[in-house]
């Protein structure tokens, strides 16, 4: 039999025995120099030991291994205390799912990239000296951040540029942050501790890429894959109004919007009264507007039944109202009638018209509140109306007021002498 003994500088000894010409020491200390001797054993008697032979063991693994996670994004850092004479270090992170990541360094730290979200990794480090690896350091845990939400979907509120994004909940999430980035570079955000939130004030006719991140203890996950959100049409531009001079009818016109199905214009008066008109071209007309009224006119674009935001208000002022309290009187002797009325603000002139049953008409005008109709037909009933004239535009006529003229003289008068 042979008995080999390895005695370390630290006084620790290891032995192995064999009846052949070799044996192996196990569990040697790392970074140790051993003096190895062998004795021969014959019938229980040991020979003198052979001369010492040196055995140097490999490097020790690093100590004080620690890990840290970069908060936003799945990248972890592992660090350790340097080992004397080390050429290199190799760190390995092994996940619960069996996936492994490695990083190497000739200093005392390295970074693990592309780690899986919501994963617990066991991290070890080995020292490499002249190509030989030490035993791995004891496991150190590294937990990665939350995963982004899944099943992200978007929807648009039809009327008005407000969009909603929803997703499937992530375990232990504190909050979610959604971001919509438009083709024009404009961004909108909304946050929620449930599974949906809404974007307001989105730009019209825009395509947005929407992503959602999970927030746990202040750390953001990677963003979810982009989901598209398309907003509704823009309102028409270059909206203008014009008034038909005689009669309260106004026209509104605008510049066409791409892919519009229809336009709807609304005129809202100071008195709260509204009028609407619609068109599939670039103008439409309001009828039956109130006299002497200021209207705020807006136009919306309609695409697939969805209304855009309204265009900015454009003013439309209607013409003057007809005079009120119109009365008539007949001058008894002679067929001359007088018509009078209450003044209308800002009126330039008034025009009174008397229309007889026989179709005959008479007119008189005035810049005050009465005028006289002359040369009326006898025994006639006239319908008298008055219009207000402002800047050459006539109001609607006032309601008819009756004027009856005096009797006609007898006819076929003859005389005879008794």
C-alpha positions as CSV (number, residue, x, y, z in Angstrom):
1,X,0.0,0.0,0.0
2,X,1.0,3.6,-0.5
3,X,-0.1,6.6,1.6
4,X,0.3,10.1,0.2
5,X,0.0,13.2,2.4
6,X,-0.5,16.8,1.2
7,X,0.3,19.4,3.9
8,X,-0.7,23.0,3.1
9,X,0.9,26.2,4.1
10,X,-2.1,26.8,6.4
11,X,-1.2,23.4,8.2
12,X,-4.3,21.7,6.7
13,X,-3.5,18.1,5.5
14,X,-5.2,15.8,3.0
15,X,-4.4,12.1,2.4
16,X,-5.0,9.5,-0.2
17,X,-4.0,5.9,-0.4
18,X,-3.5,3.3,-3.2
19,X,-2.1,-0.1,-3.9
20,X,-1.2,1.1,-7.4
21,X,1.1,4.0,-8.3
22,X,-1.2,7.0,-7.9
23,X,-4.0,8.4,-5.9
24,X,-6.1,11.6,-5.8
25,X,-6.6,14.3,-3.2
26,X,-10.1,15.8,-3.0
27,X,-11.4,18.9,-1.3
28,X,-8.0,20.7,-1.5
29,X,-8.1,24.4,-0.5
30,X,-8.0,26.9,-3.3
31,X,-4.9,29.1,-3.8
32,X,-2.8,26.9,-1.5
33,X,0.7,25.5,-1.8
34,X,0.9,21.9,-0.6
35,X,4.0,19.7,0.3
36,X,3.3,16.2,-0.9
37,X,5.0,13.1,0.4
38,X,4.4,9.4,-0.1
39,X,5.2,6.4,2.2
40,X,5.3,2.7,1.4
41,X,3.5,0.4,3.7
42,X,4.5,-3.2,4.0
43,X,2.9,-5.4,6.6
44,X,1.7,-2.4,8.5
45,X,5.1,-0.7,8.6
46,X,5.6,2.7,7.0
47,X,8.7,3.7,5.2
48,X,10.3,7.1,5.6
49,X,8.4,9.7,3.6
50,X,9.6,10.6,0.1
51,X,11.1,14.0,-0.5
52,X,8.5,16.8,-0.6
53,X,6.9,17.6,-3.9
54,X,5.0,20.9,-4.3
55,X,1.4,21.0,-5.4
56,X,-0.3,24.4,-6.0
57,X,-4.0,24.5,-6.2
58,X,-6.1,26.8,-8.4
59,X,-7.4,30.3,-7.6
60,X,-10.2,30.8,-5.2
61,X,-13.6,32.1,-6.4
62,X,-14.3,35.8,-5.8
63,X,-15.8,36.8,-2.4
64,X,-18.3,39.5,-1.4
65,X,-20.3,38.9,-4.6
66,X,-23.3,41.3,-4.8
67,X,-25.9,42.0,-7.5
68,X,-27.9,45.1,-8.4
69,X,-30.6,45.7,-10.9
70,X,-30.8,48.7,-13.2
71,X,-34.3,50.0,-12.4
72,X,-35.6,50.7,-15.9
73,X,-34.8,47.9,-18.3
74,X,-33.7,44.3,-17.5
75,X,-30.0,44.8,-16.9
76,X,-28.2,43.6,-13.8
77,X,-24.7,44.3,-12.4
78,X,-22.7,41.8,-10.4
79,X,-19.6,42.9,-8.4
80,X,-17.0,41.1,-6.2
81,X,-13.7,41.5,-4.3
82,X,-10.6,41.0,-6.5
83,X,-8.6,37.7,-6.3
84,X,-4.8,37.9,-6.4
85,X,-3.2,37.0,-9.7
86,X,-6.6,36.6,-11.4
87,X,-6.5,36.9,-15.2
88,X,-10.3,37.1,-15.7
89,X,-13.7,36.6,-14.0
90,X,-16.8,35.0,-15.5
91,X,-20.2,35.6,-14.0
92,X,-23.2,33.4,-14.7
93,X,-26.9,34.1,-14.0
94,X,-29.2,31.1,-14.1
95,X,-32.9,31.8,-14.1
96,X,-35.7,29.7,-12.6
97,X,-36.7,29.0,-16.2
98,X,-33.2,27.5,-16.9
99,X,-32.2,30.4,-19.1
100,X,-28.6,31.5,-18.5
101,X,-26.8,34.8,-19.1
102,X,-23.0,35.4,-18.7
103,X,-20.7,38.4,-18.5
104,X,-16.9,38.5,-18.1
105,X,-14.5,41.1,-16.8
106,X,-10.8,41.6,-15.8
107,X,-12.0,44.1,-13.1
108,X,-14.4,43.6,-10.2
109,X,-17.8,43.9,-11.9
110,X,-19.7,43.2,-15.1
111,X,-23.2,43.6,-16.4
112,X,-25.8,41.0,-17.4
113,X,-28.0,42.3,-20.3
114,X,-31.2,41.1,-21.9
115,X,-32.4,39.4,-18.6
116,X,-35.9,38.1,-18.6
117,X,-38.5,40.2,-16.8
118,X,-40.1,39.0,-13.5
119,X,-37.4,36.3,-13.1
120,X,-35.2,35.2,-10.2
121,X,-31.6,34.4,-11.1
122,X,-28.9,32.6,-9.1
123,X,-25.6,34.4,-9.9
124,X,-22.2,32.9,-9.4
125,X,-18.7,34.1,-10.3
126,X,-15.5,32.1,-11.1
127,X,-11.9,33.2,-11.2
128,X,-9.8,32.3,-14.2
129,X,-6.0,32.0,-13.9
130,X,-4.0,30.7,-16.8
131,X,-7.2,29.3,-18.4
132,X,-8.2,27.4,-15.2
133,X,-11.6,28.1,-13.6
134,X,-12.0,28.3,-9.9
135,X,-15.0,26.8,-8.2
136,X,-18.1,29.1,-8.5
137,X,-18.8,31.5,-5.7
138,X,-21.9,30.8,-3.6
139,X,-25.2,31.7,-5.3
140,X,-26.4,35.3,-5.0
141,X,-30.0,36.2,-5.9
142,X,-30.9,38.7,-8.6
143,X,-34.6,39.6,-9.2
144,X,-35.5,41.4,-12.4
145,X,-38.2,44.0,-12.8
146,X,-41.8,43.4,-13.8
147,X,-42.9,42.4,-17.3
148,X,-44.8,44.9,-19.5
149,X,-48.6,44.4,-19.8
150,X,-49.9,42.0,-22.4
151,X,-53.0,42.1,-24.6
152,X,-52.8,45.9,-25.1
153,X,-55.7,47.2,-27.1
154,X,-56.8,50.7,-28.1
155,X,-60.2,52.3,-28.9
156,X,-61.2,55.8,-30.0
157,X,-64.1,57.7,-28.7
158,X,-66.0,58.5,-31.9
159,X,-66.9,62.1,-31.3
160,X,-63.8,64.1,-30.0
161,X,-60.2,63.1,-30.0
162,X,-60.1,60.9,-26.9
163,X,-58.6,57.4,-27.0
164,X,-58.7,54.5,-24.4
165,X,-55.9,51.9,-24.0
166,X,-56.5,48.7,-22.0
167,X,-54.3,45.7,-21.0
168,X,-54.1,42.5,-18.9
169,X,-53.0,43.1,-15.3
170,X,-49.5,42.3,-14.2
171,X,-49.0,40.6,-10.7
172,X,-47.8,43.0,-8.0
173,X,-48.0,46.1,-10.3
174,X,-48.2,49.4,-8.4
175,X,-49.1,51.5,-11.5
176,X,-49.2,51.5,-15.3
177,X,-48.0,54.3,-17.6
178,X,-49.3,54.4,-21.2
179,X,-47.6,56.6,-23.9
180,X,-49.0,57.5,-27.3
181,X,-46.5,58.8,-29.8
182,X,-47.8,60.4,-33.0
183,X,-46.3,60.4,-36.4
184,X,-45.7,64.1,-35.8
185,X,-43.6,63.3,-32.7
186,X,-46.2,64.6,-30.3
187,X,-46.7,62.4,-27.2
188,X,-49.6,62.0,-24.8
189,X,-49.5,59.9,-21.6
190,X,-52.0,58.5,-19.1
191,X,-51.5,56.5,-16.0
192,X,-53.7,54.1,-14.0
193,X,-53.6,51.5,-11.2
194,X,-56.3,49.5,-13.0
195,X,-56.2,48.0,-16.5
196,X,-57.1,51.0,-18.7
197,X,-56.6,54.7,-19.0
198,X,-57.7,57.4,-21.5
199,X,-55.7,59.9,-23.6
200,X,-57.3,63.3,-24.0
201,X,-56.5,66.1,-26.4
202,X,-55.2,63.8,-29.1
203,X,-54.4,65.4,-32.5
204,X,-57.0,64.9,-35.2
205,X,-56.2,62.7,-38.3
206,X,-53.1,61.3,-36.5
207,X,-51.7,57.8,-36.2
208,X,-50.3,57.0,-32.7
209,X,-48.0,54.2,-31.5
210,X,-49.2,53.2,-28.0
211,X,-47.1,51.4,-25.4
212,X,-47.6,50.6,-21.8
213,X,-45.1,50.0,-19.0
214,X,-45.6,48.4,-15.6
215,X,-44.3,50.3,-12.5
216,X,-43.3,48.3,-9.4
217,X,-41.7,50.1,-6.5
218,X,-40.8,53.0,-8.8
219,X,-39.1,50.8,-11.4
220,X,-40.5,50.8,-15.0
221,X,-40.7,47.6,-17.1
222,X,-39.7,47.5,-20.7
223,X,-42.5,49.0,-22.9
224,X,-45.1,46.7,-24.4
225,X,-45.1,46.2,-28.2
226,X,-46.6,49.1,-30.1
227,X,-50.3,49.1,-30.7
228,X,-51.8,51.6,-33.3
229,X,-54.4,54.2,-32.5
230,X,-55.9,56.3,-35.3
231,X,-57.8,59.5,-34.4
232,X,-60.8,61.0,-36.2
233,X,-60.9,63.5,-38.9
234,X,-59.9,67.2,-38.4
235,X,-62.6,69.9,-38.6
236,X,-62.8,72.0,-41.8
237,X,-60.5,75.0,-42.1
238,X,-61.0,78.4,-43.8
239,X,-64.7,78.6,-42.6
240,X,-66.4,81.8,-43.8
241,X,-70.0,83.1,-43.7
242,X,-72.1,85.4,-45.9
243,X,-75.6,86.7,-45.5
244,X,-78.1,86.9,-48.3
245,X,-79.0,90.6,-48.1
246,X,-82.8,90.4,-48.5
247,X,-84.2,87.7,-46.1
248,X,-82.5,86.0,-43.2
249,X,-80.6,83.3,-45.0
250,X,-76.9,82.8,-44.5
251,X,-74.3,80.6,-46.3
252,X,-71.3,79.0,-44.7
253,X,-68.3,77.6,-46.7
254,X,-65.1,75.8,-45.9
255,X,-62.1,73.9,-47.3
256,X,-62.6,70.2,-48.0
257,X,-61.2,67.6,-45.6
258,X,-59.7,64.4,-47.1
259,X,-62.0,61.3,-46.9
260,X,-64.9,63.3,-45.4
261,X,-68.4,61.7,-45.9
262,X,-70.4,64.8,-44.8
263,X,-70.2,68.1,-43.1
264,X,-72.6,69.5,-40.5
265,X,-72.7,73.3,-39.8
266,X,-74.3,74.8,-36.7
267,X,-75.2,78.5,-36.1
268,X,-75.9,79.3,-32.4
269,X,-77.5,82.7,-31.7
270,X,-76.9,85.0,-28.8
271,X,-80.5,84.1,-27.8
272,X,-79.5,80.4,-27.7
273,X,-81.5,79.5,-30.8
274,X,-79.7,77.1,-33.2
275,X,-79.9,76.4,-36.9
276,X,-78.1,73.6,-38.8
277,X,-77.4,72.7,-42.4
278,X,-75.4,69.7,-43.8
279,X,-73.6,69.1,-47.1
280,X,-71.3,66.7,-48.8
281,X,-69.6,69.6,-50.6
282,X,-68.0,72.7,-49.2
283,X,-70.9,74.9,-48.4
284,X,-74.5,74.9,-47.1
285,X,-77.1,77.5,-46.2
286,X,-79.1,78.4,-43.1
287,X,-82.7,79.4,-43.6
288,X,-85.1,81.1,-41.2
289,X,-82.4,82.8,-39.2
290,X,-83.6,85.4,-36.6
291,X,-83.4,89.0,-37.6
292,X,-80.8,91.3,-35.9
293,X,-79.0,88.3,-34.4
294,X,-75.3,87.5,-34.0
295,X,-74.6,83.8,-34.7
296,X,-71.5,81.7,-33.8
297,X,-71.1,79.3,-36.7
298,X,-69.0,76.1,-36.5
299,X,-68.6,73.1,-38.9
300,X,-67.7,69.5,-38.1
301,X,-66.4,66.8,-40.4
302,X,-68.2,63.4,-40.4
303,X,-66.3,60.3,-41.4
304,X,-68.0,56.9,-41.0
305,X,-70.5,58.4,-38.6
306,X,-67.9,60.0,-36.4
307,X,-67.9,63.7,-35.8
308,X,-64.7,65.8,-35.6
309,X,-64.2,68.6,-33.1
310,X,-66.0,71.7,-34.3
311,X,-64.1,74.3,-36.2
312,X,-63.4,77.7,-34.5
313,X,-66.4,80.0,-34.3
314,X,-67.0,82.3,-37.2
315,X,-69.5,85.2,-36.7
316,X,-72.6,85.6,-38.9
317,X,-74.8,88.7,-38.3
318,X,-78.3,88.8,-39.7
319,X,-80.1,91.8,-41.1
320,X,-82.4,94.2,-39.3
321,X,-85.8,93.3,-38.0
322,X,-88.9,94.8,-39.6
323,X,-90.6,97.6,-37.8
324,X,-93.2,96.8,-35.1
325,X,-96.4,98.4,-34.0
326,X,-97.3,99.3,-37.6
327,X,-100.6,101.3,-37.7
328,X,-102.5,103.0,-40.5
329,X,-104.8,105.9,-40.7
330,X,-106.9,107.4,-43.5
331,X,-107.2,111.0,-44.3
332,X,-110.9,111.3,-44.6
333,X,-111.0,113.7,-47.5
334,X,-109.1,112.4,-50.4
335,X,-107.6,109.0,-50.8
336,X,-104.4,109.5,-48.7
337,X,-103.3,107.1,-45.9
338,X,-100.6,107.4,-43.3
339,X,-98.6,104.5,-42.0
340,X,-96.5,104.7,-38.8
341,X,-94.3,102.3,-36.8
342,X,-91.8,102.0,-33.9
343,X,-88.2,102.8,-34.9
344,X,-85.6,100.0,-35.4
345,X,-82.1,100.5,-34.1
346,X,-79.5,101.5,-36.8
347,X,-82.1,101.7,-39.5
348,X,-81.1,103.9,-42.5
349,X,-84.6,104.0,-44.1
350,X,-88.0,102.5,-44.1
351,X,-90.2,101.5,-47.1
352,X,-93.9,101.0,-46.7
353,X,-96.0,99.2,-49.4
354,X,-99.7,99.1,-49.7
355,X,-101.1,96.3,-51.9
356,X,-104.8,96.5,-52.9
357,X,-107.2,93.7,-53.5
358,X,-107.1,94.8,-57.1
359,X,-103.3,94.1,-57.1
360,X,-102.5,97.8,-57.4
361,X,-99.5,98.9,-55.1
362,X,-98.4,102.1,-53.6
363,X,-95.2,102.9,-51.7
364,X,-93.8,105.5,-49.5
365,X,-90.4,105.8,-47.8
366,X,-89.1,107.6,-44.8
367,X,-86.1,107.9,-42.4
368,X,-88.4,108.6,-39.6
369,X,-91.3,106.6,-38.2
370,X,-94.1,107.4,-40.6
371,X,-94.9,108.1,-44.3
372,X,-97.9,108.9,-46.4
373,X,-99.4,106.9,-49.2
374,X,-101.0,109.1,-51.9
375,X,-103.3,108.5,-54.8
376,X,-104.9,105.4,-53.2
377,X,-107.9,103.9,-55.0
378,X,-111.3,104.6,-53.5
379,X,-113.3,101.9,-51.8
380,X,-110.2,99.6,-51.7
381,X,-108.8,97.4,-49.0
382,X,-105.0,97.6,-48.8
383,X,-102.5,95.3,-47.0
384,X,-99.8,97.5,-45.7
385,X,-96.3,96.3,-44.8
386,X,-93.1,98.1,-43.8
387,X,-89.5,96.9,-44.2
388,X,-86.4,98.3,-42.5
389,X,-83.4,99.2,-44.8
390,X,-79.8,99.0,-43.4
391,X,-76.8,99.4,-45.7
392,X,-79.1,98.8,-48.6
393,X,-80.4,95.5,-47.2
394,X,-84.1,95.0,-46.7
395,X,-85.6,93.3,-43.7
396,X,-88.5,90.9,-43.9
397,X,-91.8,92.8,-44.2
398,X,-93.7,93.5,-41.1
399,X,-97.1,91.7,-40.7
400,X,-99.9,93.0,-42.9
401,X,-101.9,95.9,-41.5
402,X,-105.2,96.8,-43.2
403,X,-106.0,100.2,-44.7
404,X,-109.5,100.8,-46.1
405,X,-109.9,103.8,-48.3
406,X,-113.1,106.0,-48.5
407,X,-116.1,105.5,-50.7
408,X,-116.0,106.2,-54.4
409,X,-118.1,109.1,-55.7
410,X,-121.4,108.2,-57.4
411,X,-121.3,107.3,-61.0
412,X,-123.8,107.9,-63.8
413,X,-124.9,111.2,-62.4
414,X,-127.5,112.8,-64.6
415,X,-129.6,115.9,-64.3
416,X,-133.0,116.9,-65.6
417,X,-135.0,120.1,-65.5
418,X,-138.6,120.1,-64.3
